[in-house]
């Protein structure tokens, strides 16, 4: 096992998710709204 590489992959993926949330708040808001309320489309 390589716990450091696993931790690195987890940190990288969470950083990517955080970055996409920060950079695309409007698109993620619209996406969550379309999932919660299909009539919003």
C-alpha positions as CSV (number, residue, x, y, z in Angstrom):
1,X,0.0,0.0,0.0
2,X,1.0,3.6,-0.7
3,X,-1.0,5.8,1.7
4,X,0.8,8.9,0.6
5,X,-0.1,8.4,-3.1
6,X,-3.7,7.6,-2.1
7,X,-3.9,10.7,0.0
8,X,-2.4,12.7,-2.9
9,X,-5.1,11.4,-5.3
10,X,-7.8,12.2,-2.8
11,X,-6.4,15.6,-2.2
12,X,-6.1,16.2,-6.0
13,X,-9.7,15.1,-6.7
14,X,-11.1,17.2,-3.9
15,X,-9.1,20.2,-5.0
16,X,-10.4,19.8,-8.5
17,X,-14.0,19.6,-7.2
18,X,-13.4,22.6,-5.0
19,X,-11.9,24.5,-8.0
20,X,-14.9,23.6,-10.2
21,X,-17.3,24.7,-7.5
22,X,-15.4,28.0,-7.1
23,X,-15.0,28.7,-10.8
24,X,-18.5,27.5,-11.9
25,X,-21.0,28.5,-9.1
26,X,-23.7,29.5,-11.5
27,X,-23.5,26.4,-13.7
28,X,-23.5,24.1,-10.6
29,X,-26.4,26.1,-9.2
30,X,-28.4,25.7,-12.4
31,X,-27.5,22.0,-12.5
32,X,-28.6,21.3,-8.9
33,X,-31.8,23.3,-9.6
34,X,-32.6,21.3,-12.7
35,X,-32.1,18.1,-10.7
36,X,-34.3,19.4,-7.8
37,X,-36.9,21.1,-10.0
38,X,-37.3,19.7,-13.5
39,X,-39.9,22.3,-14.4
40,X,-37.2,25.0,-13.9
41,X,-35.8,24.0,-17.3
